[in-house]
Amino acid sequence: METSGIYQNRFKALNCCVLVPTYNNEGTLASVLEDLLVYTDQILVLNDGSTDSTKQILQNFQQIEVRNFSKNKGKGQALKKGFKIAEELGYDYVITIDSDGQHYPDDLDVFLSELEKRKPEDKEVLLIGDRNMGSDGVPGVSATGNDFSSYWYLVVTGFQLHDTQSGYRLYPLKVMNSITFYTWKFEFEIETIVKATWRKIDVKNVPIKVLYDEKNRVSHFRPFWDIVRIVLLYMWFVLVSFLWIHPRNKYRDFKQKGFKKFWKEDILKSSDSPAKKATAIAIGIFVGLSPFWGIHTFLVFVLAALLKVNKVTAFLFSNISIPPFIPVIVYLSFQIGSLVMGEGWDWTLKLQSISSTTDVFLGLGQYILGSLILAISASILVWIVFYLLFSVLNKKQIIKS
């Protein structure tokens, strides 16, 4: 089939090609490539060590750039090699599409249109097809796995994506080839978007269609081992993001903006509603007073990400549990626990007597109960006070403007 494709000029103008990784998809590969050729012949196929008739099928597509790998190394490894090959061929972007027939080639227009909107001074983009996982026909396992991945992507980056696992994507090659990646199978596609987001690349979803043809579709996703690798990857990302990425980015923002601007934009978050600002502070107070010692930082970032409030504000107020205040917090927790358990206020308990964790463990149940009540009560009170305060301040700003 000789054709330049109806989107050929757009692909050339954007210096973009279609990248097709394939492994033992002999039933769908030919039709996928024929459909793609309707739109462009700037196509690079990566045969990742297929043992079926894939190599013979590809010989019928002389107008397509093909790379045959001798051994199957996994989708991640194939994509990494593909990124380097595509850049060597002179491309700036690739649109990856699966060879199992689930993606519609006419959706190439969605990616091209979004890329065409980008101005030279804008941030680089990485686009992910949004398959609308809640629609009919989407397997329940796929939807559940995507929900899990999207939640933890939000936790480790602070940004929301509806679909983090679609293989229909647009990648900026210079960025991808400058990042060190360690994974080699399906989890690679998660590693790319997390690390790209950490580099302040504009990672976002674009709407696409999807076809799940269980009769002809061949999936190489292994539910147990691939899920285990994804979970382990996110566990590592959680540690890195909380201990390094988030603090580093906030420090850079602070240096760039100065104290006044940083306080206004990153702490007060002037664009947030009074309720959201108060919620961020209340979360910090709740976590700081809670009995979950040792995981306060992790907990405050998770809750802030889940409720979509300012993580920095929540983190700052969680430091109410700094060492000078700890004996007071523990003392009040014991006393409140005693009251709730019907034992009344224990006047024999002195602040000075709480000097070690042993003292806490001796009355652990009483302490945990009182600590939770203290944390919940204080956070509700703090929310009310700061909500009223921010509401008044907002009204003053509106009057001034």
C-alpha positions, 0 to 999 in steps of 0.5 A: 500500500503506497500512501503518504497519509491524510495527516502526513503534513501534520506529522512532518510539521511537528517532527513526529512519528508513530511508534508501535511496540509489538510482541506476538500480535500476529492476529492484529498487527497487519490491520493496525499498520494498514489503518495507520498508513491511512494517516501517515507513513512516519511509522517505527515498529519495534518487534520485541523478539516475537516468536510468531509470524510477526517478522514475516508480516512486517516484510510486507510493509517496506514503507515502514521503519522496522527494528527486529530485536532477537530476544523479548525484553519487555515493553519498557525496554522496547520503548526505551530503545524506540525513543533513542532510535526515533531521535536518531532518525530525527524525530522530536516526538513519538505517538505510541500505539499498541499493536493489539487493535484496541486503539483507534488510529483516527485518534491520532488527530487528538494528539496532533491537535493538542501538540499543535496548540503548544507554543515554543515558550510553553512547557514540554508536554506528555499526553496520555490517552484517557480511555474513560474507564467507567464506560461499558465494556471496560474490564473491571480488572483494568478499571480497578488497576487504573484507579489504584495507579491514578490515586498513587500518581496523585500522591507522589506528584500532586497532580490528577490523571484519570488514566495513567495506564493507557499505552496510547501516548505522545512522548517528547523524545529529548526529555525521555532520552535525558531521564534514567529509567530502571524498569523494563516491563509494563511498569515503565509507562508509570515510571515515565509519567512520574519522572516527567511530572517531577521534571515539571513536564505538562503531563495530561490526559486527552480523550480517546476511544478504546476497543476491547476485543477479547476474541482477537486481542492478545495481552501480555500483562501478567496480573500477579507479577506485573501488579507486584512490580507496579506496587513496588515501584509506587512504594519507592516513588512514595519514599523519594517524593516525600523525602526528596522531590516535594521538599526540593521543589518547594525549596526551589520555589521559595528561592525563586519567589522570595518569602512574601510571594511564596507565603502568599502563593504556596502557603495561603494559596490565594486562589483556594477557597476559605474552606480549602485553606482551612481544611489544609490547616486542619489536616496538619493539626489532626495528623500532628496530634494523632497517635501515628508517630513515625508516619506523620509526614507520609500521612499528611501528604497522603491526606492532603493529596486525597482531599486536594488541598495545599500539601505545604500548609498541611505539612507546616501545621503538622509540626505542632508535634515538635519535641517541646510540645510532645509531653503536653500532647501526650499528657492531654491525650492520657487525660482525655482518654481517662475521662472518656473511659469513665475514670475522670481526670487523673490529677495524680498524673503529672506532666513530668512523669511522661518521660519515655515511650514506656510511659505511653505503652503502659496506658496505650489504649487510653492514650490512643483513644484520647489522642484521636479525640484530641486530634479530631476535636482540635482539627474541627475547632481549628477549621472553624476558626481559620474558615471564618478568618479566611472568609473575612480576609477574602471579603476585604480583598474583594472590597479593595479590588 
